[in-house]
Amino acid sequence: DIHLSMLEQQLTMTYRDDGQGFDLDRWKSKHEGHNGLGLRGVQSRADILLADLKMESAIGQGFFVSLALKINPSQ
């Protein structure tokens, strides 16, 4: 499921799947300091945009990501 919403001056995108999931903490520690086109790339791009990125996953419980970005219409 993918959802986009705009409330006041914040754009929020969420993605959720019910796939196999993975150990997110283990993945983060294994890929610490690596940059790329995967989840690390998503995080670095969110940082550039000053967006709030949250990811959740567990083995057997799918994956969830939320990205919230403040929009300033005057810029």
Contacts in CASP RR format, 6 or more apart in sequence:
PFRMAT RR
TARGET T0000
AUTHOR 0000-0000-0000
METHOD contacts of the structure
MODEL  1
DIHLSMLEQQLTMTYRDDGQGFDLDRWKSKHEGHNGLGLRGVQSRADILL
ADLKMESAIGQGFFVSLALKINPSQ
1 14 0 8 1.000
1 15 0 8 1.000
1 16 0 8 1.000
1 17 0 8 1.000
2 13 0 8 1.000
2 14 0 8 1.000
2 15 0 8 1.000
3 12 0 8 1.000
3 13 0 8 1.000
3 14 0 8 1.000
4 11 0 8 1.000
4 12 0 8 1.000
4 13 0 8 1.000
5 11 0 8 1.000
5 12 0 8 1.000
6 12 0 8 1.000
6 71 0 8 1.000
9 70 0 8 1.000
9 71 0 8 1.000
9 72 0 8 1.000
9 73 0 8 1.000
10 68 0 8 1.000
10 69 0 8 1.000
10 70 0 8 1.000
10 71 0 8 1.000
11 68 0 8 1.000
11 69 0 8 1.000
11 71 0 8 1.000
12 66 0 8 1.000
12 67 0 8 1.000
12 68 0 8 1.000
12 69 0 8 1.000
13 66 0 8 1.000
13 67 0 8 1.000
14 64 0 8 1.000
14 65 0 8 1.000
14 66 0 8 1.000
14 67 0 8 1.000
15 63 0 8 1.000
15 64 0 8 1.000
15 65 0 8 1.000
15 66 0 8 1.000
16 62 0 8 1.000
16 63 0 8 1.000
16 64 0 8 1.000
16 65 0 8 1.000
17 62 0 8 1.000
17 63 0 8 1.000
18 62 0 8 1.000
19 60 0 8 1.000
19 62 0 8 1.000
19 63 0 8 1.000
20 59 0 8 1.000
20 60 0 8 1.000
20 62 0 8 1.000
21 57 0 8 1.000
21 58 0 8 1.000
21 59 0 8 1.000
21 60 0 8 1.000
21 61 0 8 1.000
21 62 0 8 1.000
21 63 0 8 1.000
22 57 0 8 1.000
22 58 0 8 1.000
22 59 0 8 1.000
22 63 0 8 1.000
23 57 0 8 1.000
23 58 0 8 1.000
23 59 0 8 1.000
24 55 0 8 1.000
24 56 0 8 1.000
24 57 0 8 1.000
24 58 0 8 1.000
27 39 0 8 1.000
31 39 0 8 1.000
31 40 0 8 1.000
33 40 0 8 1.000
34 40 0 8 1.000
35 41 0 8 1.000
35 44 0 8 1.000
36 44 0 8 1.000
39 55 0 8 1.000
42 53 0 8 1.000
42 65 0 8 1.000
43 53 0 8 1.000
46 52 0 8 1.000
46 53 0 8 1.000
46 67 0 8 1.000
49 69 0 8 1.000
50 69 0 8 1.000
50 70 0 8 1.000
51 67 0 8 1.000
51 68 0 8 1.000
51 69 0 8 1.000
51 70 0 8 1.000
52 66 0 8 1.000
52 67 0 8 1.000
52 68 0 8 1.000
52 69 0 8 1.000
53 65 0 8 1.000
53 66 0 8 1.000
53 67 0 8 1.000
54 64 0 8 1.000
54 65 0 8 1.000
54 66 0 8 1.000
55 63 0 8 1.000
55 64 0 8 1.000
55 65 0 8 1.000
56 63 0 8 1.000
56 64 0 8 1.000
56 65 0 8 1.000
57 63 0 8 1.000
57 64 0 8 1.000
END
